[in-house]
Amino acid sequence: PGLAGNAPALRHIKSSAADFQRKCQNSYSIAKDSFLIL
């Protein structure tokens, strides 16, 4: 299998990377809000 065979895996990696990024930004804004409250 060439790149075509790896497409689903690559898509999954991309989407989980985007998900991870979103989680990081989420926790960052939550932390920022917590500091503002302090």
C-alpha positions as CSV (number, residue, x, y, z in Angstrom):
1,P,0.0,0.0,0.0
2,G,1.3,3.4,-0.9
3,L,0.1,6.8,0.3
4,A,-3.5,5.9,-0.6
5,G,-3.4,3.0,1.9
6,N,-2.2,5.4,4.6
7,A,-4.8,8.1,3.9
8,P,-7.2,7.1,6.7
9,A,-4.4,6.9,9.2
10,L,-3.0,10.3,8.2
11,R,-6.5,11.8,8.4
12,H,-6.9,10.3,11.9
13,I,-3.5,11.7,13.0
14,K,-4.5,15.1,11.6
15,S,-7.9,15.1,13.3
16,S,-6.5,14.0,16.6
17,A,-3.7,16.6,16.4
18,A,-6.4,19.3,15.7
19,D,-8.4,17.9,18.7
20,F,-5.3,18.0,20.9
21,Q,-4.7,21.6,19.8
22,R,-8.3,22.5,20.6
23,K,-8.0,20.9,24.1
24,C,-4.8,22.9,24.7
25,Q,-6.3,26.1,23.7
26,N,-9.3,25.2,25.9
27,S,-7.3,24.6,29.0
28,Y,-5.2,27.7,28.2
29,S,-8.3,30.0,28.1
30,I,-9.7,28.3,31.3
31,A,-6.4,28.9,33.1
32,K,-6.4,32.5,31.8
33,D,-9.9,32.9,33.2
34,S,-8.9,31.4,36.5
35,F,-6.0,33.8,36.8
36,L,-8.3,36.7,36.0
37,I,-10.6,35.6,38.9
38,L,-7.6,35.5,41.2
